[in-house]
Amino acid sequence: MSDDGDFGPYTCALDAGMTVVGGKWKALILWALRDGPLRFGALRREVGAISEKMLIQQLKELQAYGVVHRESYHEVPPRVEYSMTPSGKALLDALDPLGDWAEQHREQILTR
């Protein structure tokens, strides 16, 4: 991993990247959106035991980082869909090796 750039308040590129995807829910939200856009209710069911308030907060943060797109359709009843941006897809691709590592070390993780 290269650390040639200036990352402002972050100590390195990894620190900056973890800010975008860190926490319990953000990676799960991206994973849920991997196959295409979802409406809020479907996304909440897909993610699991996340509260409505937390999902809204996490989606706003992911939107602010440019990895999730919110599309609002002006129809009755109103419809909103969330999808990954190209940047979000690249981020999810970058997380794949982490999932592979966890798969290889499943017992070590589960026995902690």
N, C-alpha and C positions, 0 to 999 in steps of 0.2 A: 504494500500500500504506500503510495506516494504522499508526501506531506509538503509539497512545494508551494502551495498557495496560502493566501491570507484568509483565515476563516473567522476573522473578527473575534467575537466573544468565545468562540469554540477553540479547544486546544488542538484539534486536528480534524481531518475529514470524517473520520469515524464518529467522533463526538457530534459533528454537525448532522451526519446521517441518522444517528440514533435519536436526535432531537425530533426528526421528522416522523420516525416510525416507533419511537420508544413508548413504553406503557403496555398495558395488557390488551388494549382493544384495537389499536391502529392496524397492526398486521392482520388481525382477524377480519377487519373491515375490508382491507385490500383483497384478502383471500376470498371473501364472499363475493366481491365484485369481479373476480377473475374471468367469469364466463359471460359477462355483459351487464348492462344496466339493471338496477333494482329500484323499486319504489321503497320508501322509508319502512313501511311495515314488513315487507318481505326481507329487507336488509336486517332489520332488528331480529326477526325470527331466525335468519341464517346465522347471525353472529352468536346468538345464545342469550345468556343471562345478563345482558347489558340493559341498563335503565334507559328510558327515552331521553332523559336529560343528558346522560353521559354520551349516548350515541350522537345527539345533536352537537354537543361540544366537540367530540372527536372528529365528526364530519366537517365542522367549521375549521378546525385546525388543519385537516388534510386538504381542504379547499384552499386555505391560505398558503400552504406550501406548494400548491399547484399539482397535487397528485390525484385529487378527486374533483370531478366536475358535477355541478348541480344544475339540472335542467328543469325549469318550471314551465309547465304547459298551461296556458290560459284557457281553460275549458271548465265546464261544470260537470261534476265536481272537480276542483283543482287537482292537478296531478304533478308530482315532483319525482324525478328519477335521478339516481346517483350512478356515476360511472367512473372508471379510471381514465385518466389522461395518459398520453404516451409516457410521460414522466412517471406516472404511477405504475404502469406496466413494467417499465425498466426497474423501478424500485422493487416490485414483487419478484422480478427475475433475479435481482441481486440478493433477495432473501432466500431463494431456493437452496443455495449451499448450506445455509443455517439449518433449514429443515432436514437436509441430508445428514448433516452432522448429528442432529437430535435423533434421527432414526438410527444411526449407527451407535449412539450412546444412550439408547432408551433405558436400559436397565440401570445405568449409572445415574440417570436423571430421576428415575422413578424410585430408587432406593434411598434417595437423599432424605 
